[in-house]
Amino acid sequence: MPFLLRVLLPDVPGSLGRVATAIGMAGGDIEAIEIVEKRDDGTAVDDVLLEVAHGMMPDSVVSACSALDGVEVLWISRYPAGGNLVMDLEAVEELTASPAQAFDKLVDLLPATFRVDWAARVHRAKGVVYGTSAAPEEFEFVEIESPTRLESPDDEVTLFAASRLDGNEIVVIGRRGGPDYADSEIARLGHLCGLAVTIANS
């Protein structure tokens, strides 16, 4: 069964190797690793896509990683069957292949690119004009100048982030239950939205 593990670790040589060894000893099989963020305090955040052997609990992987000095498990969740880590460059290639559909294609690609549950285009007057299957049918337009995290109501377990496409449309992504969006993810969201605008207007 595939799981996605987000881990905070010291940004020094050998740290990732120690984590990989611990995951293997706990019965996990690593399929892919992506660096999410390098922080000024000397730590890094990595996403690890792994398979857990049948009958094994992901708790054992969490315990093994947490036992390492300086390592903190931020989040673990099941990963959609057949899911793969779509890198930003691959997303850009997809957008470039169909400029006329760049905005809708961007929305389709964001859940896999950012490991979120849904994405949607929200128009100032029309509301949600396009969304992935899990996106809400209604979402209120928010006036933003730059890519940002959006406020969530106290009883809401979904974390939102958004970026502008133009003066009348924003792209919103939703992630149920965490983890919080890293600053680098917010920057990447803005970068991809900017590229989509450039490609659509080319």
Secondary structure, 3 states (H helix, E strand, C coil): CEEEEEEEEECCCCHHHHHHHHHHHCCEEEEEEEEEEECCCCEEEEEEEEEECCCCCHHHHHHHHHCCCCCEEEEEEECCCCCCCCCHHHHHHHHHHCHHHHHHHHHHHHHHHHCCCEEEEEECCCEEEEECCCCCCCCCCCCCCCCEEECCCCCCCEEEEEEEEECCEEEEEEEECCCCCCHHHHHHHHHHHHHHHHHHCC
